[in-house]
Amino acid sequence: MINKFSGILRAKWLKWLLVAVASVLLFFVGLYFSIYLGFFGKLPTVERLSSIKQDQATEVLDKDGALIGKYYVYDRQPLVFEDFPEHLIDALVATEDVRFYDHDGIDNVSLLRVFVKSILLQDRSAGGGSTITLQLAKNLFGRQNFYLFSTVINKFKESIVATRIEEIYSKNEILTLYLNTVPFSDNTYGIESASRKFFNKPASDLSISEAATLIGTLKANSFYNPRRNPENCRKRRNVVFQQMAKYNYLNENVLDTLVDQDLILNYRSFNHDVGVAPYFREAVKQELAVILDSIKSPDGKSYNLYKDGLVVHTTLDYKMQELAESAMQEHMSKLQNAFETSYGKSAPWLKNNKLITLVYENSPQYKSYKTKGLSNKQIEDSLNVKRDVSLFSWKGDTIKSITVKDSIKHCLKFLNTGMLAVDPSTGAVRTYIGGIDYRFFKYDHVSQSKRQVGSTFKPFVYTAAIENGMDPCTYFSLAEVTYTNYNNWTPSNSGSSKDDQYVNYNLEKALSNSVNTVAVKVLNKVGIPKVLEQAKKLGLSDQLPNEPSLALGVAEIGLKGVAGAYTSYVNKGKPVKPFYITKIEDRNGNLIVEFKSKVAKEPAYNDHTRQVLLEMMKSTVNSGTATRLRSTYNLKNDIAGKTGTTQDNKDGWFVGITPKLVTVTWVGNDNHSIGFKTTGLGQGANSALPVFAKFYQKLNADSEFNTITNARFEKPSEQVLMDLNCSPEKKDTFLKRLFSKKKKTKKFKGNK
């Protein structure tokens, strides 16, 4: 027997086998120590591991602290251990590392199982030997490609790092680091971000089923994506339940009930192009870039918006914004249909070749080819190739194979909008809509656009008149007048009749009915310089035209400017500058910078003027151009306002004033060449006013906004009531009609 054994030892094959095994062992031992010594990249030191600082998303909060958006490279929001519900920890440990509390980072029992079952017995269901700590090491420092033996080298590096982590941190701290860094589905990092994305709630509020769902995705976050693969995810969630029951983290009695539950998501994307208030979030980001450029952190470095985990507090009201967006979508979808129907087959985006060519030759694709020196034919050939393009539609997005010109025609037909609602006492922006859909129309009509404001400028003319002593009961004829020193310019009224030349309106009726001829006459009497001066006091710093057409709103002003000026009528005559960032904090809650409201120090006019104008604009709603707020939309709120329509129905405006909220809405086509087919369709009362009306209907239906919707205007003074106590209109006497000329001409004196 001994001789036989000695013979075996002397056998050459055994010698070679032993040499091979020894060589392999020696190789891996050498490889391990070379990794330990840093030959394959420097390993994180104990000091570095002791001060781990992960990139963290900057959070954007509404006025009440609700999360409305984030700026990030990796979508991550760290929590502390106390924020995690117990069943979340139980689900994680039961599924990912049942011996987590017993090992020091390396689970030798699991490694032995992997070696025997997976390697020797080729059992693919044996599972892996990775621990939570090993996964954490991978999450923190990633993996490198070493071409040969990459997996082995990375595994060795992770085991060394995992051991060091276990020496530095407690088990609870390791779980905290892990849950704050582990990748979930949809490019989301950390349990808090995943919880808010898939269930629209903080991780601390996750139910057992929701916690198990998210933990289940860790095995393969694409295959088990709750949004894209709900059935796979549900099955994996049930495996987590079974693991929890197996290791006594879950009572068997409730297992069947939990397994039978449907997978219910409340998905909320923080992708910048979608979600609530995307235009607002972009505007905030642009302003933050300017603010942070002038501020240094305590260590003297610049703040990084995408990595430093800043907390940006804004003025936006999340719920109010949702209602505003809903109101806008309801109206704009119907208006778009009416707009296209009115033009039919003769629509300018279909038949106006000159317009289409102009837009085509200004497109980025055309300019790019032109810069490269391509001929017009070569450019045409390139851009006539059909490509799959995602197209916006109010009925639902579609993907079509079309050319660049087809895409231009499609985009040209869409009406767009801008809407801004501000607190008149501070200028705090409560809602902000920059367009109909940020994914397809990036241009922001609140911050970037300036359009002719039409009749919404008229209250500023009347304000200057009253402020400079004009009696509200001054009467002006509706008759058209030709101003010879302005190229025989003859302003007219919409829907005017032959009898208008004999009718005279007082200021209240003229403004509430938006009479053009009277507005110009008031401007003529008070003088353009005084109106320009009044506009400047109202915060309108835009370059305004020094001509009589100023009265009809040919000035191009942005929504912020209009809103800021109109707030003065319910803010003691003081205009405000709309703002939307109140303060910025660092990731630890330390204040970096704070912003106060920007209210004018002095009133732009006296309080008598303010009350008179407010009464006039109440009449606009009660008996003037905005009466459909009462008749069609049945709004009972205290509302003053002003409609606006520009020449050729290019722009529709409405300004709604309530005691605690001033709202400005604009509607039009981005291309100035395209207006509404008819005034009936394009006038501000039809194009812009309904957005405000539907918005207020929604506010009225929600008791949360009672302080706004139930607010009442103050009672006007006795003097104001006396000054307005006159007949709204009067007609010329028979003798005056007899001797008056049918058509009047005069020089415009208001600018002298």
Residue pairs with C-beta under 8 A, 6 or more apart in sequence:
8 14
28 152
31 149
31 152
31 153
31 156
32 156
34 40
35 43
35 153
35 156
35 157
35 160
36 43
36 160
40 144
40 146
40 153
40 157
41 144
41 157
43 157
43 160
43 161
44 140
44 141
44 161
44 164
46 164
46 167
46 168
49 161
49 164
49 165
49 168
50 168
52 140
52 177
54 76
54 78
54 140
54 180
54 181
55 72
55 73
55 74
55 76
55 306
55 307
55 309
56 72
56 76
56 77
56 78
56 307
56 308
56 309
56 587
57 70
57 71
57 72
57 74
57 75
57 76
57 77
57 193
57 306
57 309
58 70
58 71
58 72
58 288
58 305
58 306
58 308
58 309
58 310
58 311
58 312
59 67
59 69
59 70
59 77
59 309
59 310
59 311
59 312
60 67
60 68
60 69
60 70
60 71
60 281
60 284
60 312
60 314
61 67
61 68
61 311
61 312
61 313
61 314
62 68
62 314
62 316
62 317
62 318
62 321
63 313
63 314
63 315
63 316
63 317
63 428
63 430
63 582
64 317
64 318
65 313
66 318
67 196
68 275
68 276
68 277
68 280
68 281
68 314
68 316
68 318
68 321
69 270
69 272
69 275
69 276
69 277
69 278
69 281
69 284
70 77
70 193
70 270
71 272
71 285
71 288
71 305
71 306
72 306
72 307
73 306
73 307
74 187
74 189
75 187
75 188
75 189
75 190
75 193
75 197
75 270
76 180
76 181
76 189
76 190
76 193
77 190
77 192
77 193
77 196
77 309
78 180
78 190
78 192
78 309
78 587
79 176
79 179
79 180
79 190
79 191
79 192
79 203
79 204
80 176
81 172
81 173
81 175
81 176
83 192
83 202
83 203
83 204
84 175
84 176
84 179
84 191
84 203
84 204
85 203
85 204
85 205
85 206
85 211
87 206
87 208
87 211
87 212
87 244
87 249
88 179
88 191
88 203
88 206
88 211
88 215
89 175
90 244
90 249
90 250
91 208
91 211
91 212
91 215
91 240
91 243
91 244
91 249
92 132
92 175
92 178
92 179
92 215
93 100
93 101
93 132
93 247
93 249
94 240
94 243
94 244
94 246
94 247
94 249
95 215
95 216
95 218
95 239
95 240
95 243
95 244
96 132
96 135
96 215
96 218
97 107
97 131
97 132
97 133
98 243
98 247
99 107
99 109
99 110
99 131
100 131
100 132
100 133
100 171
100 175
101 171
103 131
104 163
104 166
105 131
105 133
105 134
105 159
105 162
105 163
105 165
105 166
106 131
106 134
106 159
106 162
106 163
107 129
107 131
110 127
110 128
110 129
110 130
110 131
111 129
113 126
113 127
113 129
114 126
114 127
114 128
114 129
117 123
117 126
118 124
118 126
131 162
132 174
132 175
132 178
133 162
133 165
133 166
133 174
133 178
134 158
134 159
134 162
135 178
135 182
136 162
136 165
136 174
136 177
136 178
136 181
136 182
137 157
137 158
137 159
137 161
137 162
137 165
138 154
138 158
139 178
139 181
139 182
139 183
140 161
140 177
140 181
141 157
141 161
143 150
143 154
144 150
144 153
144 154
146 153
146 154
165 174
165 177
166 174
169 177
179 190
179 191
179 203
180 190
180 191
180 192
181 189
181 190
182 189
182 190
182 191
182 218
183 189
183 221
184 190
184 191
184 193
184 194
184 197
184 198
184 214
184 217
184 218
184 221
185 194
185 198
185 217
185 221
185 222
185 224
185 225
185 226
185 227
185 228
186 197
186 225
186 227
186 269
188 194
188 197
191 203
191 214
192 202
192 203
193 270
194 203
194 214
194 217
195 201
195 202
195 203
195 205
195 206
195 210
195 214
196 202
196 268
196 270
197 267
197 268
197 269
197 270
198 210
198 213
198 214
198 226
198 227
198 265
198 266
198 267
199 206
199 210
199 265
199 266
200 266
200 267
200 268
201 266
206 214
208 250
208 258
209 237
209 258
209 261
212 237
212 240
212 241
212 244
212 258
213 226
213 233
213 234
213 237
213 240
213 263
215 240
216 224
216 233
216 236
216 237
216 239
216 240
217 224
217 225
217 226
217 233
217 236
219 236
222 228
223 229
223 232
224 232
224 233
224 236
225 232
225 233
226 233
226 263
226 265
226 267
227 265
227 267
230 263
230 265
233 263
234 262
234 263
237 263
238 258
238 259
241 250
241 255
241 258
241 259
242 255
244 250
245 251
245 252
245 255
250 258
268 275
269 275
272 278
272 281
272 282
273 438
273 439
274 438
274 439
276 318
276 321
276 322
276 325
277 316
277 318
277 321
277 325
277 432
278 434
278 438
279 432
279 433
279 434
279 435
279 438
279 444
279 446
279 447
280 314
280 316
280 321
280 429
280 432
280 434
280 580
282 434
282 438
282 444
283 432
283 434
283 444
283 446
283 447
283 580
284 312
284 314
284 580
284 581
285 305
286 447
287 580
287 581
288 305
288 312
288 581
288 584
289 305
291 581
291 584
291 593
292 302
292 303
292 305
292 584
293 302
295 302
295 303
295 592
295 593
296 302
296 303
297 303
297 308
297 586
303 310
303 586
303 592
308 586
308 587
309 586
309 587
310 584
310 585
310 586
310 587
310 592
311 584
311 585
311 586
311 587
311 589
312 581
312 584
313 581
313 582
313 583
313 584
313 585
314 429
314 580
314 581
314 582
315 423
315 426
315 428
315 429
315 430
315 579
315 580
315 581
315 582
316 429
316 430
316 431
316 432
316 580
317 430
317 431
319 702
319 704
320 421
320 430
320 431
320 699
320 705
321 430
321 431
321 432
323 431
323 695
323 698
323 699
323 702
324 419
324 421
324 431
324 433
324 695
325 433
326 694
326 698
327 691
327 692
327 694
327 695
327 697
327 698
328 417
328 419
328 433
328 436
328 691
328 695
329 394
329 436
330 694
331 690
331 691
331 694
332 394
332 415
332 417
332 436
332 667
332 691
333 394
335 415
335 667
335 687
335 690
336 394
336 414
336 415
337 394
338 681
339 413
339 415
339 676
339 677
339 681
340 347
340 413
342 676
342 677
342 678
342 681
343 677
345 351
347 413
348 355
348 412
348 673
348 674
349 355
349 356
349 409
349 412
349 413
349 674
350 409
352 673
355 412
355 671
355 673
355 674
356 405
356 408
356 409
356 412
359 408
359 412
359 671
360 366
360 383
360 404
360 405
360 408
361 367
363 404
363 408
365 383
365 404
366 379
366 383
366 404
369 378
369 379
369 382
369 383
370 379
374 382
383 403
383 404
383 405
384 403
384 404
384 405
385 403
386 401
386 402
386 403
387 401
387 402
387 403
388 399
388 400
388 401
389 399
389 400
389 401
389 402
389 407
390 397
390 398
390 399
390 440
391 397
391 398
391 399
391 400
391 402
391 407
391 410
391 440
392 411
392 414
392 436
392 437
392 439
392 440
392 441
402 410
411 440
412 669
412 671
412 674
414 436
414 441
414 669
414 670
415 436
415 667
415 668
415 669
415 687
416 435
416 436
416 441
416 443
416 445
416 667
416 668
416 669
416 670
417 433
417 435
417 436
417 445
417 665
417 666
417 667
417 688
417 691
418 433
418 434
418 435
418 444
418 445
418 446
418 449
418 559
418 664
418 665
418 666
419 431
419 432
419 433
419 446
419 559
419 663
419 664
419 665
419 666
419 691
419 695
420 429
420 431
420 432
420 433
420 446
420 559
420 560
420 563
420 578
420 663
420 664
421 429
421 430
421 431
421 432
421 661
421 662
421 663
421 664
421 695
422 428
422 429
422 430
422 563
422 564
422 567
422 576
422 578
422 661
422 662
422 663
423 430
423 660
423 661
424 566
424 567
424 570
424 571
424 576
424 657
424 659
424 660
424 661
424 662
425 567
425 571
425 576
425 597
425 599
425 660
426 576
426 597
426 599
427 564
427 567
427 576
427 577
427 578
427 579
427 597
427 598
427 599
428 578
428 579
428 580
428 582
428 597
429 578
429 579
429 580
430 661
431 663
431 695
432 446
432 580
433 446
434 443
434 444
434 445
434 446
434 447
434 448
435 441
435 442
435 443
435 444
435 445
441 670
443 449
443 670
445 559
445 666
446 558
446 559
446 560
447 558
447 560
449 558
449 559
449 666
450 542
450 556
450 557
450 558
451 556
451 557
451 646
451 650
451 651
451 666
451 668
452 553
452 554
452 555
452 556
452 646
452 647
452 650
452 651
453 553
453 555
453 556
453 557
453 562
453 644
453 646
453 651
453 653
454 552
454 553
454 644
454 645
454 646
454 651
454 653
454 684
455 514
455 516
455 519
455 552
455 553
455 642
455 643
455 644
455 645
455 653
455 684
456 553
456 562
456 642
456 643
456 644
456 653
456 654
456 655
456 684
457 550
457 551
457 552
457 553
457 555
457 557
457 644
458 511
458 514
458 519
458 551
458 552
458 553
458 642
459 511
459 566
459 569
459 613
459 616
459 617
459 642
460 531
460 534
460 535
460 538
460 540
460 565
461 519
461 522
461 523
461 526
461 531
461 550
461 551
462 507
462 511
462 519
462 522
462 613
462 616
463 534
463 538
463 604
463 605
463 609
463 613
464 526
464 530
464 531
464 533
464 534
464 535
465 507
465 522
465 525
465 526
466 472
466 507
466 605
466 608
466 609
466 612
466 613
467 534
467 605
467 606
467 609
468 526
468 530
470 507
470 522
470 525
470 526
471 723
472 506
472 507
472 508
472 612
472 616
472 723
472 724
472 726
473 506
473 507
473 723
473 724
473 725
473 726
474 506
474 507
475 504
475 505
475 506
475 729
475 730
476 504
476 505
476 507
476 510
476 517
476 518
476 521
476 522
477 501
477 502
477 503
477 504
477 517
477 518
477 521
477 732
478 493
478 496
478 500
478 501
478 503
478 504
478 505
478 515
478 517
478 518
479 500
479 501
479 502
479 517
479 744
480 490
480 491
480 492
480 493
480 496
480 500
480 501
480 517
480 743
480 744
481 490
481 491
481 517
481 520
481 521
481 744
481 745
481 746
482 488
482 489
482 490
482 743
482 744
482 745
482 746
483 489
483 490
483 548
483 745
483 746
483 747
483 748
484 745
484 746
484 747
485 747
485 748
486 547
486 548
486 748
488 745
489 548
489 549
491 516
491 517
491 520
491 548
491 549
491 552
492 516
492 517
493 500
493 515
493 516
493 517
494 516
494 645
494 679
494 683
500 517
501 740
501 742
502 731
502 732
502 736
502 737
502 740
503 729
503 730
503 731
503 732
504 729
504 730
504 731
504 732
505 513
505 515
505 518
505 728
505 729
506 726
506 727
506 728
506 729
507 518
507 522
507 616
508 615
508 616
508 619
508 724
508 728
509 515
509 619
509 624
509 728
509 729
510 518
510 519
510 522
511 519
511 616
511 617
511 619
511 620
511 624
511 642
512 616
512 617
512 619
512 620
512 623
512 624
512 625
513 624
513 625
514 620
514 624
514 625
514 642
514 643
514 644
516 551
516 552
519 551
519 552
520 548
520 549
520 551
520 552
522 551
523 531
523 548
523 550
523 551
523 750
524 548
524 748
524 749
524 750
525 750
526 750
527 750
527 751
527 752
528 546
528 547
528 548
528 550
528 750
528 751
529 751
531 550
531 551
532 544
532 546
532 550
534 604
534 605
535 544
535 565
537 575
537 600
537 604
537 605
538 564
538 565
538 568
538 575
538 604
539 561
539 564
539 565
539 575
539 576
539 577
539 600
539 604
540 555
540 557
540 561
540 565
541 561
542 555
542 556
542 557
542 558
542 561
544 550
544 555
545 554
545 555
546 751
547 554
547 751
548 748
548 750
548 751
553 644
553 646
554 646
554 647
559 664
559 666
560 577
560 578
562 653
562 655
562 664
563 578
563 655
563 662
563 663
563 664
564 575
564 576
564 577
564 578
565 575
566 642
566 655
566 657
566 662
566 664
567 574
567 575
567 576
567 662
568 574
568 575
568 576
568 600
568 603
568 604
568 605
568 610
569 610
569 613
569 614
569 617
569 640
569 657
570 614
570 657
570 658
570 659
570 660
570 662
570 713
571 599
572 603
572 607
572 610
573 603
573 604
573 605
573 606
573 607
573 609
573 610
574 599
574 600
574 601
574 602
574 603
574 604
575 599
575 600
575 604
576 597
576 598
576 599
576 600
577 598
577 599
579 595
579 597
579 598
581 595
582 594
582 595
583 591
583 592
583 593
583 594
583 595
584 591
584 592
584 593
584 594
585 591
585 592
586 592
603 610
608 717
608 719
608 720
608 723
611 716
611 717
611 720
612 720
612 723
612 724
614 640
614 657
614 713
614 716
615 716
615 720
615 724
617 640
617 641
617 642
617 657
618 638
618 639
618 640
618 713
620 626
620 640
620 641
620 642
620 643
621 627
621 629
621 630
621 639
621 640
621 641
622 630
625 643
625 683
625 684
625 685
626 641
626 642
626 643
626 654
626 685
626 689
628 685
628 689
628 693
629 635
629 639
629 641
629 656
629 689
629 692
629 693
632 693
633 690
633 693
633 694
633 696
633 697
635 693
635 696
635 697
635 700
637 658
637 696
637 700
637 709
638 658
638 659
638 711
638 712
638 713
639 656
639 657
639 658
639 696
640 656
640 657
640 658
640 713
641 654
641 655
641 656
641 657
641 689
641 692
642 653
642 654
642 655
643 653
643 654
643 683
643 684
643 685
643 688
643 689
644 651
644 652
644 653
644 654
644 655
644 684
644 688
645 651
645 652
645 653
645 679
645 682
645 683
645 684
648 675
649 675
649 676
649 677
649 678
649 679
649 681
649 682
649 683
650 668
650 669
650 672
650 674
650 675
650 676
650 682
651 666
651 667
651 668
652 666
652 667
652 668
652 676
652 682
652 683
652 684
652 686
652 687
652 688
653 664
653 665
653 666
653 667
653 684
653 688
654 664
654 665
654 684
654 685
654 688
654 689
654 691
654 692
655 662
655 663
655 664
655 665
656 662
656 663
656 664
656 665
656 692
656 696
658 696
658 708
658 709
658 711
659 711
659 712
659 713
660 707
660 708
660 711
661 708
663 692
663 695
665 688
665 689
665 691
665 692
666 688
667 687
667 688
667 691
668 675
668 687
669 675
675 682
676 682
676 687
680 686
681 687
696 709
699 705
699 708
699 709
700 709
732 740
